[in-house]
Amino acid sequence: MSVIRYSFFFGVIFFVCHCAAAQSFEDYVERKKWLLSSLADIHVNGSGKHGLPRALARLYNNPKDSIAINYITNALGHKGQSLFDFPGIALAISRYRLSFSADQVEVIQHHLERLAKVGDKEGKGEGFLGHGTENQALIMWCSAYLFAQELPNARWKNGMSSSALRRDMKERLRKTIKNVYAKGYAEYLSTTYEVVMDVPVLFLYELAADQEIKDLAHAYLLYKWSLLSLNNFEGLISAPYCRMNTQQDFRPASPDIEFIAATSIYNWLLWGWGAKNRYVTSDLFEKQQESTYTIYAALSNIDPPKEFFTIASGKGKNSTSLFSTCSFGQYGGPRARKHMLLGKVFRSPLYCLGTANLRWYPGGDYADFNINTFSLAWHSDHRFNYISIMSPYWYGGGSDSSRDPDTWYKGNSSPFQQIGHYENAAIVLFDIPKKDPWAGKPSPKVWAWRDQRGDALLGRNMVRIPDSVDEITESGGWIFIRAKDVYIGIRPLKNYTWEESKGGWGLDGFRVLRSDDHKGGFIFEVSDEAATGDFPTFQKRLVNSKFLYERDLGHVVYRSLAGNKLDMKFNKGLPIDDDGLSNAIPRFTVNDLEEKPYREWGIIESNPITLVNSTLEIKGSATSIKVDFKGNYPLIKNL
């Protein structure tokens, strides 16, 4: 019996020490080193999408690892082969070529030669010469460039020589990245695809021999690191962001079923999760499939310049950033309309408020339903520390139970929602028609699930609030929330009810504030003790504050506790602008000064970083970086 107690005692000590060691992660180098060393014996099986990053991590730790070598050699012949295999194969043949025998390289080359095609036309594997979505295009083309570079004598299925294939991929990448600098991109800060897009470009920048292609990759990464750092709040991506396939969750209740979003894990590697670092263990990289692209990112030898780590920390003064991005179009070409999503992010040391107005494209068809246009986050070590809003247009109910009005874990946007936002205060208004003016557009078949309520749109506006907040109270028509030292006031503009947590993905850990009306909305104010006094004082001041709400006009005038006059009028009718996008931008003034017209917004406008007129400037404390992409190729300078 004593032996059992003795073994159990030391087992507990080992477990506690192991977890403690996995919870410090004070800097990027430490996180990267721990991650790669912890994967030396990670289990590898299945298709290459998630198996190849793990196999390459084993190879990183042991270049003679026979399990990894055999797996990589045969990955492209697996029945589950897909385009997501290509970055791993590109890294294997470029960096780890000497780990493979001549016969093994021949096997890999044979598979790649037959995959020099578009799509999966013959049912014999997915090729690398298509376009698809933005992340898919970069996965294929960056990898294809490296295939052609490393296999100069290959006989590609499409008939090209390797030099011709390199030229083709280079031009595709040049056009795409140039358009990113001019317009932004549609998969903006996706909770899933941000890291998926970055990884193949990281490999291209590191491994390509051609200086012009390296400059293209470098320019792209500088833009993406700019977005990731400016929108980071303790590991959370602040709204707005697109292609929200998975909600941001740092500790799934059921790790074998639910997923931590891929870019959340990437944010951990880059910037850390602050107090949430303690949630990171090696199990996360064993069980969470979306973790695998972060393994790729750790394998890359390209690291962000130090200036981005300072920006991502958000320490110091309050700051506001503006962002603009576009609709989808192949190569970022003419169909990619500028200024589709217009976002603002206000960061303070204790909280972050991010919002956006969406100019939906009725003639488009590219995951518009998975856009998140509002998040309010605060400093916390809880699983959830953010508030969301939603009016269920895309998921309005019908026969598909996975698309019901409480589908919070995907995008939370609505074309009938508009926001006025200045620093720590925001006005959210809804004007939902009885019938959908865009039923059947652009494709009745694709949007059949959305159109099931086309003749009777739900008049419902909701706020999702995590159960982990410290205090919720109501007074004078306001709802007051305290999350440690952060205070939040929410003023529903119409009658409301509470829905206690129902459980389930997207509702687990939350309660919902619900207002059933085709019009209405909410006023938000967020503050802290240093700015407005203690919590009772904050409540008293808001109850005594004045505002005007004219429901029929969709008009609100509100004076924030900081003394700023916010005047917002809903842009009723959603006319279609001359570029084909809806003109869903409200009239908004702050202290009687009208907001800058959306057509004049830069791609990024902030104090440390701007991207205007195809020129990116990153201002650091010691050095600065400038990228001028008005010509055919970017000119990159350290200043």
Long-range contacts (C-beta under 8 A, 24 or more apart in sequence): 19-278, 19-281, 22-280, 22-281, 22-282, 23-277, 23-278, 23-280, 24-277, 25-268, 25-272, 25-277, 25-280, 26-272, 27-272, 28-269, 28-270, 28-271, 28-272, 28-303, 28-304, 28-309, 31-268, 31-269, 31-272, 32-269, 32-298, 35-269, 35-285, 35-294, 35-295, 35-298, 36-60, 36-61, 36-298, 36-299, 37-61, 38-282, 38-285, 39-282, 39-285, 39-295, 42-285, 42-286, 43-286, 44-68, 44-71, 46-78, 46-80, 47-75, 47-78, 47-79, 47-80, 47-81, 47-82, 47-85, 48-75, 48-76, 48-78, 48-80, 48-81, 48-82, 48-84, 48-85, 48-88, 48-89, 49-80, 49-82, 49-84, 49-85, 49-292, 50-289, 50-292, 51-75, 52-85, 52-87, 52-88, 52-89, 52-92, 53-88, 53-292, 53-293, 53-295, 53-296, 53-299, 54-292, 54-295, 55-88, 56-88, 56-91, 56-92, 56-96, 56-295, 56-296, 56-299, 57-295, 57-298, 57-299, 59-92, 59-96, 59-99, 60-299, 63-96, 63-98, 63-99, 64-99, 69-99, 69-100, 69-104, 72-100, 72-108, 73-100, 73-104, 73-107, 73-108, 74-107, 76-108, 76-111, 76-112, 76-115, 76-125, 77-107, 77-111, 81-125, 81-126, 82-126, 83-126, 83-127, 83-128, 83-130, 83-132, 83-136, 83-139, 83-140, 84-139, 84-196, 86-128, 86-139, 86-140, 86-143, 86-144, 86-147, 86-200, 87-139, 87-142, 87-143, 87-199, 87-200, 87-203, 87-296, 88-296, 89-143, 89-147, 90-142, 90-143, 90-146, 90-147, 90-150, 90-200, 90-203, 90-207, 91-203, 91-207, 91-296, 91-299, 93-146, 93-147, 93-150, 93-151, 94-146, 94-149, 94-150, 94-203, 94-207, 95-207, 97-150, 109-151, 109-154, 112-147, 112-151, 112-154, 113-154, 113-155, 113-156, 113-157, 114-157, 115-157, 116-144, 116-156, 116-157, 116-158, 116-160, 116-165, 117-157, 117-158, 127-157, 129-158, 131-330, 131-331, 133-187, 133-193, 133-328, 133-366, 134-185, 134-186, 134-187, 134-193, 134-197, 134-328, 135-187, 135-190, 135-193, 135-196, 135-197, 137-172, 137-176, 137-330, 137-331, 138-173, 138-176, 138-197, 138-200, 138-201, 139-196, 139-197, 139-200, 141-169, 141-172, 141-173, 141-176, 142-169, 142-173, 142-200, 142-201, 142-203, 142-204, 142-217, 143-200, 143-203, 144-169, 145-169, 145-170, 145-173, 145-204, 145-208, 145-213, 146-203, 146-204, 146-207, 146-208, 149-207, 149-208, 149-209, 166-210, 170-210, 170-212, 170-213, 170-216, 172-331, 173-204, 173-213, 173-216, 173-217, 174-216, 174-632, 174-633, 175-331, 175-332, 175-333, 176-331, 176-332, 177-216, 177-219, 177-220, 177-629, 177-634, 178-332, 178-614, 178-629, 178-632, 179-331, 179-332, 179-333, 179-336, 180-220, 180-223, 180-332, 181-219, 181-223, 181-603, 181-611, 181-614, 181-616, 181-627, 181-629, 181-634, 182-332, 182-338, 182-603, 182-614, 182-629, 183-325, 183-326, 183-332, 183-336, 183-338, 183-603, 184-323, 184-324, 184-325, 184-326, 184-338, 184-603, 185-325, 185-326, 185-332, 185-336, 186-242, 186-243, 186-325, 186-326, 186-327, 186-328, 186-329, 186-336, 186-340, 186-366, 186-367, 187-242, 187-243, 188-227, 188-240, 188-241, 188-242, 188-323, 188-325, 188-341, 189-227, 189-228, 189-231, 189-237, 189-240, 189-241, 189-242, 189-263, 190-241, 190-242, 190-243, 190-244, 190-245, 190-263, 191-237, 191-241, 191-243, 191-244, 191-245, 191-246, 191-247, 191-248, 191-261, 191-262, 191-263, 191-264, 192-243, 192-245, 192-246, 192-261, 192-262, 192-263, 192-290, 193-243, 193-245, 193-262, 193-263, 194-224, 194-228, 194-237, 194-262, 194-263, 194-266, 195-262, 195-263, 195-265, 195-266, 195-293, 195-294, 195-297, 196-262, 196-293, 197-224, 198-224, 198-266, 198-297, 199-293, 199-296, 199-297, 199-300, 202-296, 202-297, 202-300, 202-302, 203-296, 203-300, 205-302, 206-300, 206-301, 206-302, 212-633, 215-633, 215-634, 215-636, 216-633, 216-634, 218-634, 218-636, 219-616, 219-627, 219-629, 219-634, 219-636, 221-302, 221-304, 222-616, 222-618, 222-625, 222-627, 222-636, 223-611, 223-616, 223-627, 225-304, 225-305, 225-308, 226-308, 226-311, 226-604, 226-609, 226-611, 226-616, 226-618, 227-323, 227-604, 228-266, 228-267, 228-270, 228-271, 228-308, 228-312, 229-271, 229-304, 229-308, 229-309, 229-311, 229-312, 229-609, 230-311, 230-312, 230-321, 230-323, 230-345, 230-604, 230-606, 230-608, 230-609, 231-321, 231-323, 231-345, 231-354, 232-267, 232-270, 232-271, 232-312, 232-314, 233-314, 233-347, 233-351, 233-352, 233-377, 234-273, 234-274, 234-275, 234-276, 234-377, 234-379, 235-264, 235-267, 235-268, 235-271, 235-272, 235-273, 235-274, 235-276, 236-264, 236-267, 236-352, 236-375, 236-377, 236-385, 236-386, 237-263, 237-264, 237-267, 238-345, 238-347, 238-352, 238-353, 238-354, 238-375, 238-377, 239-343, 239-345, 239-354, 239-355, 239-356, 239-372, 239-373, 239-374, 239-375, 240-323, 240-341, 240-343, 240-354, 240-355, 240-356, 240-371, 240-372, 240-373, 240-374, 241-371, 241-372, 242-325, 242-341, 242-367, 242-370, 242-371, 242-372, 242-411, 243-367, 243-370, 243-371, 243-411, 244-370, 244-371, 244-372, 244-410, 244-411, 244-412, 245-370, 245-410, 246-290, 246-409, 247-408, 247-409, 247-410, 247-505, 247-506, 248-386, 249-383, 249-384, 250-276, 250-279, 250-383, 251-276, 251-279, 251-383, 252-288, 253-508, 253-509, 255-283, 255-284, 255-287, 255-288, 256-287, 258-505, 259-288, 259-289, 259-290, 260-284, 260-288, 260-290, 260-291, 261-290, 262-290, 262-291, 262-293, 262-294, 265-290, 265-291, 265-294, 266-293, 266-294, 266-297, 268-294, 269-294, 269-297, 269-298, 270-297, 270-304, 270-308, 270-312, 271-309, 271-312, 271-313, 274-379, 274-381, 275-379, 275-380, 275-381, 276-381, 278-381, 305-618, 305-620, 305-623, 305-625, 306-620, 307-608, 307-618, 307-619, 307-620, 307-621, 307-622, 307-623, 307-624, 307-625, 308-618, 310-620, 310-621, 311-608, 311-609, 314-347, 314-349, 314-352, 315-349, 316-349, 318-346, 318-347, 318-348, 318-423, 319-346, 319-347, 319-606, 319-607, 320-344, 320-345, 320-346, 320-347, 320-423, 320-606, 321-345, 321-347, 321-604, 321-605, 321-606, 321-609, 322-601, 322-602, 322-604, 322-605, 322-606, 323-356, 323-603, 323-604, 323-605, 324-598, 324-601, 324-602, 324-603, 325-603, 327-361, 327-364, 327-366, 327-581, 328-364, 328-366, 328-367, 335-364, 337-361, 337-579, 337-580, 337-581, 338-579, 338-599, 339-581, 339-598, 339-599, 339-601, 340-581, 341-371, 341-373, 342-585, 342-598, 342-601, 343-373, 344-421, 346-421, 346-423, 346-424, 348-424, 348-528, 349-379, 350-378, 350-379, 350-485, 350-486, 350-528, 351-376, 351-377, 351-378, 351-379, 351-424, 351-486, 351-526, 351-528, 352-376, 352-377, 352-378, 353-421, 353-423, 353-424, 353-426, 353-524, 353-526, 355-419, 355-421, 355-426, 355-428, 356-419, 357-418, 357-419, 357-584, 357-585, 357-586, 357-598, 358-413, 358-415, 358-417, 358-584, 359-577, 359-581, 359-582, 359-583, 359-584, 359-585, 359-598, 360-415, 360-581, 360-582, 360-584, 361-580, 361-581, 361-582, 362-438, 362-441, 362-442, 362-576, 362-580, 362-582, 363-441, 363-442, 363-580, 364-442, 365-442, 365-443, 365-446, 367-411, 368-394, 368-411, 368-413, 369-394, 369-395, 369-410, 369-411, 369-413, 369-450, 370-410, 370-411, 371-411, 371-412, 371-413, 372-411, 372-412, 372-413, 373-412, 373-413, 373-417, 373-419, 374-412, 374-419, 374-426, 374-428, 376-488, 376-524, 376-526, 378-483, 378-484, 378-486, 378-488, 378-526, 379-484, 379-485, 379-486, 380-468, 380-483, 380-484, 382-466, 382-468, 383-466, 383-468, 383-509, 384-466, 384-468, 384-509, 384-510, 385-466, 385-468, 385-483, 386-466, 387-463, 387-464, 387-465, 387-466, 387-481, 387-488, 388-412, 388-463, 388-464, 389-417, 389-428, 389-461, 389-462, 389-463, 389-464, 389-522, 390-414, 390-461, 390-462, 390-464, 391-416, 391-417, 391-430, 391-432, 391-458, 391-460, 391-461, 391-462, 392-458, 392-460, 392-462, 393-432, 393-436, 393-450, 393-457, 393-458, 394-450, 396-450, 396-452, 396-453, 396-457, 396-458, 397-452, 397-453, 397-458, 398-449, 398-452, 398-453, 399-452, 400-449, 400-452, 403-449, 405-458, 405-460, 406-502, 406-504, 406-506, 406-507, 406-512, 407-506, 408-464, 408-506, 408-507, 408-510, 409-505, 409-506, 410-506, 415-574, 415-582, 415-584, 416-457, 416-574, 418-568, 418-570, 418-571, 418-584, 418-585, 418-586, 419-586, 420-556, 420-566, 420-567, 420-568, 420-586, 420-588, 422-560, 422-564, 422-566, 422-590, 423-560, 423-562, 423-564, 424-525, 424-526, 424-527, 424-531, 424-560, 424-562, 425-523, 425-524, 425-525, 425-526, 425-558, 425-560, 425-561, 425-562, 425-564, 425-566, 426-523, 426-524, 427-521, 427-522, 427-523, 427-524, 427-556, 427-558, 427-566, 427-568, 428-461, 428-521, 428-522, 428-523, 428-524, 429-493, 429-519, 429-520, 429-521, 429-554, 429-556, 429-568, 429-570, 429-586, 430-461, 430-517, 430-518, 430-519, 430-520, 430-521, 431-518, 431-519, 431-554, 431-570, 431-572, 432-457, 432-458, 432-459, 432-518, 432-519, 433-457, 433-518, 434-518, 437-574, 457-518, 459-516, 459-517, 459-518, 459-519, 460-514, 460-515, 460-516, 460-517, 461-494, 461-514, 461-515, 461-516, 461-517, 461-520, 461-521, 461-522, 462-512, 462-513, 462-514, 462-515, 463-490, 463-512, 463-513, 463-522, 464-507, 464-510, 464-511, 464-512, 464-513, 465-510, 465-511, 465-512, 465-513, 466-509, 466-510, 467-501, 467-509, 467-510, 467-511, 468-509, 471-535, 473-539, 475-539, 475-543, 476-542, 476-543, 477-543, 478-539, 478-542, 478-543, 479-513, 480-535, 480-538, 480-539, 480-542, 482-535, 485-528, 485-529, 486-526, 486-527, 486-528, 487-526, 487-527, 487-528, 487-529, 487-532, 487-535, 487-538, 488-524, 488-525, 488-526, 489-523, 489-524, 489-525, 489-526, 489-538, 489-539, 489-542, 490-522, 490-523, 490-524, 491-522, 491-523, 491-524, 491-542, 491-547, 492-520, 492-521, 492-522, 493-520, 493-521, 493-522, 493-523, 493-549, 493-551, 493-556, 494-519, 494-520, 494-521, 494-551, 519-551, 519-552, 519-554, 520-551, 521-556, 523-547, 523-556, 523-558, 525-560, 525-561, 527-561, 531-561, 531-562, 532-561, 564-590, 564-591, 565-589, 565-590, 565-591, 565-592, 566-590, 567-592
